[in-house]
Every structure is written in C-alpha cells, then in structure tokens.
Amino acid sequence: MMDYMYDDYDGDVVDRAADFLADLLSYMGFDAEIHTEVIDNTAVFDIIGDDVKSISPAIDPSVVNALSWIIKRARFILGSGYRFDIDVNSYRLERVHKLEGVAQEMHDKLEGGLNKITCFGMDNVDRRALHLLLNADPMVKTESNGYGNFRHLEISKNEQ
C-alpha cells in the first residue's frame, strides 16, 4: 500500500489524490478506472466503469459526496491550491451541459424584467455550475446563501 500522507511520493498532488481514490474504490470492492482532468485549478476525477453505476450521483449522491469529502480532507492535499470534484461515468459533466439551458432561461428571465431569482434544491456542483455559467455575463450577479439543505442560489441583475 502506498503512503499518501507524506511528501516522499514522486507524483504531484493530483496524481496522489487519484491514486488514493483508486485505492479507496478498490477497498470498497469496485473495479473502475479514474480519468483525471484539471481545469482552472479544479481536478475532476471521473470514475469510469460498469461496476460503479450504483454510486452514480444520479441514483444517490451520498457515496460520491462522501468520497469527495475524504479526498478534500486528506492531509496531502492541504495547501495544494486545487479544488477536487468527483464524477461517475461523466454524469456531472452531462448535467452541466443540461444546466446550460437552465442558465440561459434564468438569464432570459432577468432580461425580461425580473430583478431576482432564487433557486433551491441544488447540490454544490449544480450551484457552482450555474455560478460559472451565469457570471460569464457581467450584467448578472450570483450568490449562494443559507446553510446545509437550505443553501440556495440567488441570481440578480448586477448593479455596477
């Protein structure tokens, strides 16, 4: 077993996190590949395989959220400057593409005269995706408010 917690490991922090995740999945009895992509200081670990369909966020996000929590809090990641996201069979990536339509709808509603839109019931990945999609327009402002299950996204016109 590899010791992930010390700096004598040759790989960078993203490689160490991917190896650590692969070992966690193996200990859980899953046979899967991990595809890693780094986009703007976010390392996305996409767990690929038929064996992991049961842990897809589409079915129950609790396992993926637990794995994310473990990866984000592993000691070797502290101070790395990376954000870590976990996906299963590209579910969240496909979800972001679907959210592009939702973001456009929200944008159109603001242009149509609404001053503020509040969106409840989204997990952190969906909220972050909408933040990124909507904040591409400097005329739109997004903000997450609330805590836990009551966390929500507020979208409004940017008063510059």
N, C-alpha and C positions, 0 to 999 in steps of 0.2 A: 504494500500500500504506500502511496506517495504521501509525503507530509506537506500539506498545502499551506500551513501556517507560517512557514519560515522563508526567509529571503534567499536560501541557497538553491531554490528551484530555478532552472535555467530559463523557463518561459516567461513571457510578460504576464501582467495581471489578468488579462482577458483569457489567455491560454490556461492559466492556473484555474480560473473560475470555470471554464468549460470542462477541464479535466475533473474538477471537483464535482460538478453537476453530473457528468457521465458516471462517476463512481457512485454518487447518491442514487441515481436511477438504477444502476446495476444492483446495488444493495436492496432496492425496492422490488427487484425481480423483473425489471423492464429491459428489453433488448431494443435499443434505439441509437440513432446517430444524432449528433449535435452539429448543426450548421451555425456558424458564428458570423455575424456581420456587424461592423462598427460604423455607426452613422452619427456624426456630430457628437462625439463623446458618449454615445449610448451604445453599449454592446448588447445586441439582440441574440439570444441563444434560442434557436428554433430546434425543438426536439422532434425528430422525424422518425416515423415508423408505424406499422400497423399495431404493434404491441402497446403503443401509448394513446390510442384513440380514447380509452376510458378516462384519461386525465385531461382531456381537452377542455379548455375554458368554456366551450360551447355546451358541455354537459354539466360540469361543476368546476368553477374556477378555484375552489378551495385548495386543491393539490398544487396547482401552478402558483397560486399566491403563497402557499407555504414554502415551496421551493425557492421562489423569489426572495422571500423573507430570509431564508437560510443563506442564500448566495450574497445578498446585500449586507449581511451582518458577519460574514466570515472575516476573520482578522486580517487576512492578506489583502483585502480589498480596501481597507481603511486608507483614506488619503490618496486613492488612485485617481480621483477626478472623473471616473466613469460612472454612468448610470447603467444599471443592468435590467434588462427586460427578458422574460422567458415567454416563448410561444410554443405551441404544439401543432405540428403539421400545418404551419403558416396560417392558423385560424385568425390570430390577431391582425396579421398583415392584411388578410382579406377583409377583416372587419374595418380596418382603417379606410380601405377603398370604398366600402359601403358608407362610412361616415362622411366621406367627401360630399355625397349627396345631401346628407343632413346638414352639414356646414353650409352648403350653398343655400338650402332652404332657410336657415337661420339668417344668413346674410341678406337674402331677399326680403325677409320679414322686416329687418331693420331698415332697409332701403324703402320699404313700403309704408313706413311711418311708425312702427313700434319703437319704443325707446329702450325697452329692456325685456330680455327673455331669460327665464330661469329654468334650468334643466336638472331634474332629479333622476336618480336611479341608474347612474353610470358608474362603472368602476374607474379606477385611476387611469387605466390605459386608454379608455374611451374619452375621459375628460381631457387627458393630455393631448390626444389626437385632435380633438376639437379645438383646444387652445392653439395648437400649432397651425391648423388649417385656417382658423378664423383670424388669428393675429398676423397672417400674411398681408392683410389689408390694414393699413394704418388708421383707417376710419372706424375700425372695430376694436373694442376692448373686451377681454375676457378675464374672469376672476373666479377662482374656486373659493367657496366659503362653506362653513359648517364643519362638523366633525363626524367621523365614523360613517354609519349608514345614512346620516343626514347631510353628508358632504354633497355639494351641488355646484353647478356651473352657472355663472351669471354672465350674460352677453349683453353688451350695450354699445351705443354709439360712443366713439372716443371724442371727448370734449377737449380738444387740443388747446 
